[in-house]
């Protein structure tokens, strides 16, 4: 069924997309609130990460960024894209032992807009925080 929704370029690139009618894989606002209230928390200098196991086979990721921290929408979207790409890169680099993150709801709240910060430091810190989820 998923193969029908993929274009040839996406099949060749190895991307897996969710069918458009399956919005159940997205975290709803009420689920995000419950996750923040009742989930476990990891704090780092640039991130606050809340996580909790779900009953699904895949992980769901939400990236949140306050307007006060980063007033321009383009910069906020850039920060979201960076975090999502780092998460996907982490999954790619840990394909053999990525099972520890399957079935988690994860909310990443950015403390500051890191547009002017050094990217390798952000990447290292984010990967270290995801490694803490393993424990």
GULOVEX-10589 format. One record per atom (N, C-alpha, C, O): residue number from 1; residue in three letters; chain; atom name; x, y, z. Coordinates in nm, 3 decimals. Example, Ala and Ser with C-alpha at 12.3 -4.5 7.8 and 13.67 -1.06 7.14 Angstrom:
residues 2
     k     r   c    a         u         v         w
     1   ALA   A    N     1.319    -0.569     0.780
     1   ALA   A   CA     1.230    -0.450     0.780
     1   ALA   A    C     1.320    -0.330     0.780
     1   ALA   A    O     1.424    -0.332     0.846
     2   SER   A    N     1.285    -0.225     0.708
     2   SER   A   CA     1.367    -0.106     0.714
     2   SER   A    C     1.290     0.003     0.787
     2   SER   A    O     1.341     0.114     0.804
//
This chain:
residues 135
     k     r   c    a         u         v         w
     1   UNK   A    N     0.082    -0.119     0.000
     1   UNK   A   CA     0.000     0.000     0.000
     1   UNK   A    C     0.086     0.125     0.000
     1   UNK   A    O     0.056     0.222    -0.069
     2   UNK   A    N     0.194     0.123     0.078
     2   UNK   A   CA     0.281     0.238     0.083
     2   UNK   A    C     0.353     0.256    -0.049
     2   UNK   A    O     0.377     0.369    -0.092
     3   UNK   A    N     0.388     0.146    -0.116
     3   UNK   A   CA     0.458     0.155    -0.244
     3   UNK   A    C     0.375     0.228    -0.348
     3   UNK   A    O     0.431     0.293    -0.437
     4   UNK   A    N     0.242     0.219    -0.338
     4   UNK   A   CA     0.157     0.288    -0.434
     4   UNK   A    C     0.167     0.438    -0.420
     4   UNK   A    O     0.149     0.511    -0.518
     5   UNK   A    N     0.196     0.488    -0.299
     5   UNK   A   CA     0.201     0.631    -0.274
     5   UNK   A    C     0.337     0.692    -0.305
     5   UNK   A    O     0.348     0.814    -0.312
     6   UNK   A    N     0.439     0.611    -0.322
     6   UNK   A   CA     0.573     0.661    -0.346
     6   UNK   A    C     0.597     0.682    -0.495
     6   UNK   A    O     0.552     0.604    -0.579
     7   UNK   A    N     0.667     0.789    -0.526
     7   UNK   A   CA     0.708     0.809    -0.664
     7   UNK   A    C     0.834     0.728    -0.688
     7   UNK   A    O     0.893     0.675    -0.594
     8   UNK   A    N     0.875     0.718    -0.814
     8   UNK   A   CA     0.994     0.640    -0.846
     8   UNK   A    C     1.117     0.697    -0.779
     8   UNK   A    O     1.201     0.622    -0.730
     9   UNK   A    N     1.129     0.830    -0.776
     9   UNK   A   CA     1.244     0.893    -0.712
     9   UNK   A    C     1.249     0.866    -0.563
     9   UNK   A    O     1.357     0.845    -0.508
    10   UNK   A    N     1.133     0.865    -0.496
    10   UNK   A   CA     1.130     0.837    -0.353
    10   UNK   A    C     1.161     0.691    -0.324
    10   UNK   A    O     1.225     0.660    -0.223
    11   UNK   A    N     1.115     0.600    -0.412
    11   UNK   A   CA     1.148     0.459    -0.394
    11   UNK   A    C     1.298     0.438    -0.407
    11   UNK   A    O     1.359     0.363    -0.331
    12   UNK   A    N     1.357     0.506    -0.504
    12   UNK   A   CA     1.499     0.490    -0.527
    12   UNK   A    C     1.580     0.552    -0.413
    12   UNK   A    O     1.687     0.503    -0.378
    13   UNK   A    N     1.529     0.660    -0.356
    13   UNK   A   CA     1.600     0.725    -0.247
    13   UNK   A    C     1.581     0.651    -0.116
    13   UNK   A    O     1.651     0.680    -0.019
    14   UNK   A    N     1.487     0.557    -0.111
    14   UNK   A   CA     1.466     0.479     0.010
    14   UNK   A    C     1.379     0.550     0.112
    14   UNK   A    O     1.378     0.512     0.229
    15   UNK   A    N     1.307     0.652     0.071
    15   UNK   A   CA     1.222     0.725     0.165
    15   UNK   A    C     1.092     0.649     0.185
    15   UNK   A    O     1.036     0.592     0.091
    16   UNK   A    N     1.045     0.650     0.307
    16   UNK   A   CA     0.917     0.589     0.337
    16   UNK   A    C     0.824     0.698     0.387
    16   UNK   A    O     0.852     0.761     0.489
    17   UNK   A    N     0.716     0.721     0.317
    17   UNK   A   CA     0.621     0.823     0.355
    17   UNK   A    C     0.496     0.757     0.411
    17   UNK   A    O     0.459     0.647     0.371
    18   UNK   A    N     0.432     0.827     0.502
    18   UNK   A   CA     0.304     0.778     0.553
    18   UNK   A    C     0.196     0.810     0.453
    18   UNK   A    O     0.199     0.916     0.390
    19   UNK   A    N     0.101     0.723     0.437
    19   UNK   A   CA    -0.012     0.757     0.351
    19   UNK   A    C    -0.083     0.881     0.405
    19   UNK   A    O    -0.088     0.902     0.526
    20   UNK   A    N    -0.138     0.960     0.316
    20   UNK   A   CA    -0.198     1.087     0.356
    20   UNK   A    C    -0.318     1.068     0.447
    20   UNK   A    O    -0.349     1.156     0.528
    21   UNK   A    N    -0.387     0.955     0.437
    21   UNK   A   CA    -0.507     0.936     0.517
    21   UNK   A    C    -0.477     0.881     0.656
    21   UNK   A    O    -0.570     0.861     0.735
    22   UNK   A    N    -0.352     0.855     0.688
    22   UNK   A   CA    -0.318     0.802     0.820
    22   UNK   A    C    -0.257     0.911     0.907
    22   UNK   A    O    -0.136     0.912     0.931
    23   UNK   A    N    -0.341     1.001     0.954
    23   UNK   A   CA    -0.294     1.110     1.039
    23   UNK   A    C    -0.285     1.065     1.184
    23   UNK   A    O    -0.251     1.144     1.272
    24   UNK   A    N    -0.314     0.939     1.210
    24   UNK   A   CA    -0.307     0.887     1.346
    24   UNK   A    C    -0.163     0.883     1.396
    24   UNK   A    O    -0.140     0.872     1.516
    25   UNK   A    N    -0.067     0.892     1.305
    25   UNK   A   CA     0.072     0.885     1.346
    25   UNK   A    C     0.125     1.019     1.398
    25   UNK   A    O     0.237     1.026     1.447
    26   UNK   A    N     0.045     1.123     1.388
    26   UNK   A   CA     0.087     1.253     1.439
    26   UNK   A    C     0.044     1.268     1.584
    26   UNK   A    O    -0.059     1.215     1.626
    27   UNK   A    N     0.124     1.341     1.660
    27   UNK   A   CA     0.089     1.370     1.798
    27   UNK   A    C    -0.013     1.484     1.801
    27   UNK   A    O     0.009     1.588     1.739
    28   UNK   A    N    -0.121     1.464     1.870
    28   UNK   A   CA    -0.223     1.568     1.886
    28   UNK   A    C    -0.180     1.661     1.999
    28   UNK   A    O    -0.094     1.626     2.079
    29   UNK   A    N    -0.240     1.779     2.005
    29   UNK   A   CA    -0.200     1.876     2.107
    29   UNK   A    C    -0.227     1.824     2.249
    29   UNK   A    O    -0.149     1.852     2.340
    30   UNK   A    N    -0.334     1.749     2.267
    30   UNK   A   CA    -0.363     1.693     2.400
    30   UNK   A    C    -0.257     1.590     2.437
    30   UNK   A    O    -0.216     1.583     2.553
    31   UNK   A    N    -0.212     1.510     2.342
    31   UNK   A   CA    -0.108     1.411     2.368
    31   UNK   A    C     0.024     1.479     2.402
    31   UNK   A    O     0.100     1.430     2.486
    32   UNK   A    N     0.052     1.591     2.338
    32   UNK   A   CA     0.175     1.665     2.368
    32   UNK   A    C     0.170     1.719     2.510
    32   UNK   A    O     0.269     1.712     2.583
    33   UNK   A    N     0.055     1.774     2.550
    33   UNK   A   CA     0.039     1.825     2.686
    33   UNK   A    C     0.057     1.714     2.790
    33   UNK   A    O     0.125     1.734     2.891
    34   UNK   A    N    -0.003     1.599     2.765
    34   UNK   A   CA     0.012     1.486     2.857
    34   UNK   A    C     0.156     1.438     2.863
    34   UNK   A    O     0.205     1.401     2.970
    35   UNK   A    N     0.224     1.439     2.750
    35   UNK   A   CA     0.363     1.397     2.746
    35   UNK   A    C     0.451     1.491     2.827
    35   UNK   A    O     0.541     1.446     2.897
    36   UNK   A    N     0.424     1.621     2.819
    36   UNK   A   CA     0.502     1.717     2.896
    36   UNK   A    C     0.473     1.703     3.045
    36   UNK   A    O     0.563     1.717     3.128
    37   UNK   A    N     0.348     1.676     3.079
    37   UNK   A   CA     0.312     1.664     3.221
    37   UNK   A    C     0.359     1.533     3.283
    37   UNK   A    O     0.408     1.532     3.396
    38   UNK   A    N     0.345     1.422     3.210
    38   UNK   A   CA     0.368     1.291     3.269
    38   UNK   A    C     0.488     1.216     3.213
    38   UNK   A    O     0.522     1.108     3.263
    39   UNK   A    N     0.551     1.269     3.110
    39   UNK   A   CA     0.665     1.201     3.050
    39   UNK   A    C     0.794     1.226     3.125
    39   UNK   A    O     0.801     1.310     3.214
    40   UNK   A    N     0.896     1.151     3.087
    40   UNK   A   CA     1.028     1.171     3.146
    40   UNK   A    C     1.096     1.286     3.074
    40   UNK   A    O     1.060     1.320     2.961
    41   UNK   A    N     1.194     1.346     3.140
    41   UNK   A   CA     1.252     1.471     3.092
    41   UNK   A    C     1.404     1.465     3.096
    41   UNK   A    O     1.463     1.415     3.192
    42   UNK   A    N     1.466     1.515     2.989
    42   UNK   A   CA     1.612     1.530     2.984
    42   UNK   A    C     1.639     1.677     2.948
    42   UNK   A    O     1.583     1.730     2.852
    43   UNK   A    N     1.725     1.740     3.026
    43   UNK   A   CA     1.756     1.881     3.004
    43   UNK   A    C     1.902     1.895     2.963
    43   UNK   A    O     1.990     1.833     3.021
    44   UNK   A    N     1.925     1.977     2.862
    44   UNK   A   CA     2.060     2.009     2.818
    44   UNK   A    C     2.066     2.161     2.795
    44   UNK   A    O     1.963     2.228     2.806
    45   UNK   A    N     2.181     2.216     2.764
    45   UNK   A   CA     2.189     2.362     2.747
    45   UNK   A    C     2.099     2.418     2.637
    45   UNK   A    O     2.049     2.530     2.650
    46   UNK   A    N     2.076     2.345     2.530
    46   UNK   A   CA     1.994     2.396     2.419
    46   UNK   A    C     1.859     2.329     2.404
    46   UNK   A    O     1.774     2.379     2.330
    47   UNK   A    N     1.836     2.218     2.471
    47   UNK   A   CA     1.714     2.140     2.451
    47   UNK   A    C     1.652     2.099     2.584
    47   UNK   A    O     1.720     2.083     2.685
    48   UNK   A    N     1.521     2.083     2.580
    48   UNK   A   CA     1.448     2.008     2.682
    48   UNK   A    C     1.375     1.899     2.605
    48   UNK   A    O     1.298     1.929     2.513
    49   UNK   A    N     1.398     1.775     2.642
    49   UNK   A   CA     1.336     1.664     2.570
    49   UNK   A    C     1.247     1.587     2.666
    49   UNK   A    O     1.292     1.541     2.771
    50   UNK   A    N     1.121     1.573     2.628
    50   UNK   A   CA     1.025     1.492     2.701
    50   UNK   A    C     1.000     1.367     2.617
    50   UNK   A    O     0.987     1.376     2.495
    51   UNK   A    N     0.993     1.253     2.682
    51   UNK   A   CA     0.970     1.130     2.607
    51   UNK   A    C     0.890     1.032     2.691
    51   UNK   A    O     0.892     1.034     2.814
    52   UNK   A    N     0.818     0.948     2.620
    52   UNK   A   CA     0.736     0.845     2.683
    52   UNK   A    C     0.710     0.736     2.580
    52   UNK   A    O     0.697     0.765     2.461
    53   UNK   A    N     0.703     0.613     2.625
    53   UNK   A   CA     0.674     0.504     2.533
    53   UNK   A    C     0.530     0.511     2.487
    53   UNK   A    O     0.440     0.548     2.562
    54   UNK   A    N     0.509     0.473     2.360
    54   UNK   A   CA     0.374     0.460     2.308
    54   UNK   A    C     0.352     0.315     2.267
    54   UNK   A    O     0.443     0.233     2.278
    55   UNK   A    N     0.235     0.284     2.221
    55   UNK   A   CA     0.204     0.146     2.182
    55   UNK   A    C     0.215     0.126     2.032
    55   UNK   A    O     0.152     0.035     1.976
    56   UNK   A    N     0.294     0.209     1.966
    56   UNK   A   CA     0.310     0.200     1.822
    56   UNK   A    C     0.446     0.140     1.787
    56   UNK   A    O     0.533     0.127     1.874
    57   UNK   A    N     0.464     0.105     1.661
    57   UNK   A   CA     0.591     0.050     1.616
    57   UNK   A    C     0.690     0.158     1.576
    57   UNK   A    O     0.808     0.128     1.555
    58   UNK   A    N     0.645     0.282     1.566
    58   UNK   A   CA     0.734     0.389     1.524
    58   UNK   A    C     0.738     0.499     1.630
    58   UNK   A    O     0.652     0.507     1.717
    59   UNK   A    N     0.838     0.583     1.620
    59   UNK   A   CA     0.851     0.697     1.709
    59   UNK   A    C     0.786     0.819     1.645
    59   UNK   A    O     0.782     0.832     1.523
    60   UNK   A    N     0.735     0.907     1.730
    60   UNK   A   CA     0.676     1.031     1.682
    60   UNK   A    C     0.754     1.146     1.744
    60   UNK   A    O     0.777     1.148     1.865
    61   UNK   A    N     0.795     1.240     1.661
    61   UNK   A   CA     0.880     1.351     1.703
    61   UNK   A    C     0.809     1.483     1.682
    61   UNK   A    O     0.750     1.507     1.576
    62   UNK   A    N     0.813     1.568     1.785
    62   UNK   A   CA     0.759     1.703     1.777
    62   UNK   A    C     0.870     1.799     1.818
    62   UNK   A    O     0.937     1.777     1.918
    63   UNK   A    N     0.888     1.905     1.739
    63   UNK   A   CA     0.987     2.007     1.771
    63   UNK   A    C     0.912     2.137     1.798
    63   UNK   A    O     0.833     2.182     1.714
    64   UNK   A    N     0.935     2.196     1.914
    64   UNK   A   CA     0.866     2.317     1.953
    64   UNK   A    C     0.967     2.429     1.977
    64   UNK   A    O     1.075     2.406     2.033
    65   UNK   A    N     0.931     2.548     1.934
    65   UNK   A   CA     1.019     2.663     1.946
    65   UNK   A    C     0.933     2.786     1.970
    65   UNK   A    O     0.837     2.810     1.897
    66   UNK   A    N     0.965     2.863     2.072
    66   UNK   A   CA     0.888     2.978     2.114
    66   UNK   A    C     0.914     3.098     2.023
    66   UNK   A    O     1.025     3.116     1.974
    67   UNK   A    N     0.810     3.180     2.001
    67   UNK   A   CA     0.827     3.300     1.920
    67   UNK   A    C     0.917     3.403     1.988
    67   UNK   A    O     0.985     3.480     1.920
    68   UNK   A    N     0.919     3.404     2.119
    68   UNK   A   CA     1.005     3.499     2.189
    68   UNK   A    C     1.152     3.467     2.166
    68   UNK   A    O     1.236     3.557     2.159
    69   UNK   A    N     1.182     3.339     2.154
    69   UNK   A   CA     1.320     3.298     2.134
    69   UNK   A    C     1.364     3.328     1.991
    69   UNK   A    O     1.475     3.377     1.968
    70   UNK   A    N     1.278     3.298     1.896
    70   UNK   A   CA     1.312     3.314     1.755
    70   UNK   A    C     1.192     3.376     1.685
    70   UNK   A    O     1.102     3.303     1.642
    71   UNK   A    N     1.188     3.509     1.672
    71   UNK   A   CA     1.066     3.574     1.623
    71   UNK   A    C     1.033     3.550     1.475
    71   UNK   A    O     0.916     3.557     1.438
    72   UNK   A    N     1.131     3.523     1.392
    72   UNK   A   CA     1.106     3.504     1.249
    72   UNK   A    C     1.064     3.359     1.220
    72   UNK   A    O     1.130     3.265     1.265
    73   UNK   A    N     0.955     3.343     1.147
    73   UNK   A   CA     0.903     3.209     1.116
    73   UNK   A    C     1.002     3.129     1.033
    73   UNK   A    O     1.012     3.007     1.049
    74   UNK   A    N     1.076     3.194     0.945
    74   UNK   A   CA     1.171     3.122     0.861
    74   UNK   A    C     1.282     3.060     0.946
    74   UNK   A    O     1.327     2.948     0.918
    75   UNK   A    N     1.326     3.131     1.048
    75   UNK   A   CA     1.430     3.078     1.136
    75   UNK   A    C     1.375     2.965     1.223
    75   UNK   A    O     1.444     2.866     1.249
    76   UNK   A    N     1.250     2.980     1.269
    76   UNK   A   CA     1.188     2.873     1.348
    76   UNK   A    C     1.175     2.747     1.264
    76   UNK   A    O     1.205     2.637     1.313
    77   UNK   A    N     1.132     2.760     1.140
    77   UNK   A   CA     1.118     2.644     1.053
    77   UNK   A    C     1.254     2.583     1.022
    77   UNK   A    O     1.266     2.460     1.012
    78   UNK   A    N     1.355     2.667     1.006
    78   UNK   A   CA     1.491     2.615     0.984
    78   UNK   A    C     1.535     2.531     1.103
    78   UNK   A    O     1.590     2.422     1.086
    79   UNK   A    N     1.511     2.580     1.224
    79   UNK   A   CA     1.550     2.506     1.345
    79   UNK   A    C     1.476     2.373     1.352
    79   UNK   A    O     1.536     2.272     1.389
    80   UNK   A    N     1.348     2.372     1.318
    80   UNK   A   CA     1.271     2.248     1.318
    80   UNK   A    C     1.328     2.148     1.217
    80   UNK   A    O     1.343     2.030     1.246
    81   UNK   A    N     1.358     2.197     1.098
    81   UNK   A   CA     1.413     2.109     0.994
    81   UNK   A    C     1.547     2.052     1.036
    81   UNK   A    O     1.576     1.935     1.010
    82   UNK   A    N     1.630     2.135     1.102
    82   UNK   A   CA     1.760     2.087     1.146
    82   UNK   A    C     1.744     1.976     1.249
    82   UNK   A    O     1.812     1.873     1.239
    83   UNK   A    N     1.656     1.994     1.346
    83   UNK   A   CA     1.636     1.892     1.450
    83   UNK   A    C     1.582     1.764     1.388
    83   UNK   A    O     1.627     1.655     1.422
    84   UNK   A    N     1.486     1.775     1.297
    84   UNK   A   CA     1.430     1.655     1.234
    84   UNK   A    C     1.535     1.584     1.150
    84   UNK   A    O     1.539     1.461     1.147
    85   UNK   A    N     1.619     1.660     1.082
    85   UNK   A   CA     1.724     1.595     1.002
    85   UNK   A    C     1.829     1.531     1.091
    85   UNK   A    O     1.882     1.425     1.058
    86   UNK   A    N     1.859     1.593     1.205
    86   UNK   A   CA     1.953     1.532     1.300
    86   UNK   A    C     1.895     1.402     1.356
    86   UNK   A    O     1.967     1.303     1.374
    87   UNK   A    N     1.766     1.402     1.383
    87   UNK   A   CA     1.700     1.281     1.433
    87   UNK   A    C     1.708     1.170     1.329
    87   UNK   A    O     1.738     1.055     1.363
    88   UNK   A    N     1.682     1.204     1.203
    88   UNK   A   CA     1.691     1.104     1.095
    88   UNK   A    C     1.834     1.058     1.076
    88   UNK   A    O     1.858     0.940     1.048
    89   UNK   A    N     1.930     1.148     1.089
    89   UNK   A   CA     2.071     1.110     1.078
    89   UNK   A    C     2.111     1.016     1.191
    89   UNK   A    O     2.187     0.921     1.170
    90   UNK   A    N     2.059     1.042     1.311
    90   UNK   A   CA     2.086     0.954     1.425
    90   UNK   A    C     2.028     0.816     1.398
    90   UNK   A    O     2.092     0.715     1.427
    91   UNK   A    N     1.907     0.811     1.343
    91   UNK   A   CA     1.847     0.681     1.309
    91   UNK   A    C     1.931     0.608     1.205
    91   UNK   A    O     1.951     0.487     1.215
    92   UNK   A    N     1.980     0.680     1.104
    92   UNK   A   CA     2.061     0.618     1.000
    92   UNK   A    C     2.192     0.563     1.056
    92   UNK   A    O     2.234     0.454     1.019
    93   UNK   A    N     2.255     0.638     1.146
    93   UNK   A   CA     2.384     0.595     1.199
    93   UNK   A    C     2.371     0.483     1.302
    93   UNK   A    O     2.468     0.414     1.331
    94   UNK   A    N     2.251     0.464     1.358
    94   UNK   A   CA     2.228     0.359     1.457
    94   UNK   A    C     2.124     0.259     1.407
    94   UNK   A    O     2.038     0.217     1.484
    95   UNK   A    N     2.131     0.222     1.281
    95   UNK   A   CA     2.031     0.131     1.225
    95   UNK   A    C     2.029    -0.004     1.294
    95   UNK   A    O     1.923    -0.062     1.315
    96   UNK   A    N     2.144    -0.054     1.331
    96   UNK   A   CA     2.152    -0.188     1.391
    96   UNK   A    C     2.093    -0.190     1.532
    96   UNK   A    O     2.029    -0.287     1.570
    97   UNK   A    N     2.115    -0.084     1.608
    97   UNK   A   CA     2.069    -0.082     1.747
    97   UNK   A    C     1.971     0.031     1.773
    97   UNK   A    O     1.967     0.085     1.884
    98   UNK   A    N     1.892     0.068     1.672
    98   UNK   A   CA     1.797     0.177     1.688
    98   UNK   A    C     1.668     0.133     1.757
    98   UNK   A    O     1.579     0.215     1.780
    99   UNK   A    N     1.657     0.007     1.790
    99   UNK   A   CA     1.533    -0.044     1.848
    99   UNK   A    C     1.502     0.021     1.983
    99   UNK   A    O     1.387     0.017     2.028
   100   UNK   A    N     1.603     0.080     2.048
   100   UNK   A   CA     1.576     0.143     2.177
   100   UNK   A    C     1.490     0.269     2.162
   100   UNK   A    O     1.431     0.313     2.260
   101   UNK   A    N     1.481     0.327     2.043
   101   UNK   A   CA     1.398     0.445     2.023
   101   UNK   A    C     1.267     0.414     1.953
   101   UNK   A    O     1.188     0.506     1.930
   102   UNK   A    N     1.241     0.290     1.918
   102   UNK   A   CA     1.115     0.257     1.853
   102   UNK   A    C     1.003     0.259     1.955
   102   UNK   A    O     1.018     0.209     2.067
   103   UNK   A    N     0.892     0.317     1.915
   103   UNK   A   CA     0.778     0.319     2.004
   103   UNK   A    C     0.784     0.428     2.110
   103   UNK   A    O     0.734     0.409     2.221
   104   UNK   A    N     0.845     0.542     2.077
   104   UNK   A   CA     0.852     0.654     2.171
   104   UNK   A    C     0.785     0.777     2.110
   104   UNK   A    O     0.793     0.801     1.990
   105   UNK   A    N     0.721     0.853     2.197
   105   UNK   A   CA     0.678     0.988     2.162
   105   UNK   A    C     0.783     1.082     2.219
   105   UNK   A    O     0.817     1.073     2.337
   106   UNK   A    N     0.835     1.171     2.136
   106   UNK   A   CA     0.944     1.259     2.178
   106   UNK   A    C     0.905     1.402     2.145
   106   UNK   A    O     0.867     1.433     2.032
   107   UNK   A    N     0.914     1.491     2.245
   107   UNK   A   CA     0.892     1.633     2.225
   107   UNK   A    C     1.024     1.704     2.255
   107   UNK   A    O     1.078     1.691     2.365
   108   UNK   A    N     1.075     1.778     2.157
   108   UNK   A   CA     1.198     1.854     2.172
   108   UNK   A    C     1.159     2.001     2.179
   108   UNK   A    O     1.102     2.055     2.085
   109   UNK   A    N     1.191     2.064     2.291
   109   UNK   A   CA     1.167     2.207     2.307
   109   UNK   A    C     1.302     2.276     2.302
   109   UNK   A    O     1.391     2.248     2.383
   110   UNK   A    N     1.317     2.366     2.208
   110   UNK   A   CA     1.443     2.437     2.194
   110   UNK   A    C     1.446     2.556     2.290
   110   UNK   A    O     1.351     2.633     2.296
   111   UNK   A    N     1.555     2.569     2.363
   111   UNK   A   CA     1.568     2.678     2.459
   111   UNK   A    C     1.609     2.809     2.392
   111   UNK   A    O     1.571     2.917     2.437
   112   UNK   A    N     1.687     2.797     2.287
   112   UNK   A   CA     1.731     2.917     2.217
   112   UNK   A    C     1.742     2.887     2.069
   112   UNK   A    O     1.760     2.773     2.027
   113   UNK   A    N     1.731     2.991     1.991
   113   UNK   A   CA     1.743     2.976     1.847
   113   UNK   A    C     1.891     2.959     1.815
   113   UNK   A    O     1.972     3.046     1.846
   114   UNK   A    N     1.925     2.849     1.753
   114   UNK   A   CA     2.066     2.818     1.734
   114   UNK   A    C     2.115     2.852     1.594
   114   UNK   A    O     2.208     2.789     1.544
   115   UNK   A    N     2.053     2.949     1.530
   115   UNK   A   CA     2.094     2.986     1.396
   115   UNK   A    C     2.238     3.037     1.396
   115   UNK   A    O     2.314     3.009     1.303
   116   UNK   A    N     2.276     3.110     1.499
   116   UNK   A   CA     2.411     3.167     1.505
   116   UNK   A    C     2.510     3.077     1.577
   116   UNK   A    O     2.628     3.112     1.587
   117   UNK   A    N     2.465     2.963     1.626
   117   UNK   A   CA     2.554     2.874     1.699
   117   UNK   A    C     2.626     2.779     1.603
   117   UNK   A    O     2.587     2.764     1.487
   118   UNK   A    N     2.729     2.717     1.654
   118   UNK   A   CA     2.810     2.626     1.575
   118   UNK   A    C     2.735     2.493     1.556
   118   UNK   A    O     2.699     2.428     1.654
   119   UNK   A    N     2.712     2.454     1.432
   119   UNK   A   CA     2.633     2.335     1.402
   119   UNK   A    C     2.692     2.207     1.458
   119   UNK   A    O     2.618     2.126     1.514
   120   UNK   A    N     2.824     2.184     1.447
   120   UNK   A   CA     2.878     2.059     1.505
   120   UNK   A    C     2.854     2.046     1.655
   120   UNK   A    O     2.836     1.935     1.706
   121   UNK   A    N     2.853     2.158     1.727
   121   UNK   A   CA     2.823     2.152     1.870
   121   UNK   A    C     2.677     2.114     1.896
   121   UNK   A    O     2.647     2.036     1.986
   122   UNK   A    N     2.587     2.171     1.816
   122   UNK   A   CA     2.445     2.137     1.828
   122   UNK   A    C     2.424     1.989     1.799
   122   UNK   A    O     2.352     1.920     1.871
   123   UNK   A    N     2.488     1.941     1.693
   123   UNK   A   CA     2.475     1.800     1.654
   123   UNK   A    C     2.527     1.708     1.764
   123   UNK   A    O     2.462     1.610     1.799
   124   UNK   A    N     2.643     1.740     1.818
   124   UNK   A   CA     2.702     1.658     1.923
   124   UNK   A    C     2.613     1.656     2.047
   124   UNK   A    O     2.591     1.550     2.106
   125   UNK   A    N     2.561     1.772     2.085
   125   UNK   A   CA     2.475     1.779     2.203
   125   UNK   A    C     2.345     1.702     2.182
   125   UNK   A    O     2.301     1.631     2.272
   126   UNK   A    N     2.285     1.713     2.063
   126   UNK   A   CA     2.160     1.643     2.036
   126   UNK   A    C     2.182     1.492     2.035
   126   UNK   A    O     2.101     1.417     2.089
   127   UNK   A    N     2.292     1.447     1.974
   127   UNK   A   CA     2.322     1.304     1.973
   127   UNK   A    C     2.348     1.252     2.115
   127   UNK   A    O     2.308     1.141     2.148
   128   UNK   A    N     2.415     1.332     2.198
   128   UNK   A   CA     2.440     1.291     2.337
   128   UNK   A    C     2.309     1.278     2.414
   128   UNK   A    O     2.293     1.187     2.496
   129   UNK   A    N     2.216     1.369     2.389
   129   UNK   A   CA     2.086     1.363     2.457
   129   UNK   A    C     2.009     1.239     2.411
   129   UNK   A    O     1.945     1.172     2.493
   130   UNK   A    N     2.014     1.208     2.281
   130   UNK   A   CA     1.945     1.088     2.233
   130   UNK   A    C     2.010     0.961     2.288
   130   UNK   A    O     1.942     0.861     2.311
   131   UNK   A    N     2.139     0.964     2.309
   131   UNK   A   CA     2.208     0.848     2.370
   131   UNK   A    C     2.161     0.828     2.515
   131   UNK   A    O     2.157     0.715     2.564
   132   UNK   A    N     2.125     0.937     2.583
   132   UNK   A   CA     2.076     0.925     2.721
   132   UNK   A    C     1.942     0.851     2.726
   132   UNK   A    O     1.908     0.790     2.827
   133   UNK   A    N     1.866     0.858     2.616
   133   UNK   A   CA     1.738     0.786     2.613
   133   UNK   A    C     1.758     0.635     2.619
   133   UNK   A    O     1.669     0.561     2.659
   134   UNK   A    N     1.874     0.591     2.580
   134   UNK   A   CA     1.904     0.447     2.579
   134   UNK   A    C     1.906     0.392     2.720
   134   UNK   A    O     1.875     0.274     2.740
   135   UNK   A    N     1.942     0.473     2.818
   135   UNK   A   CA     1.957     0.425     2.956
   135   UNK   A    C     1.827     0.420     3.031
   135   UNK   A    O     1.824     0.382     3.148
//
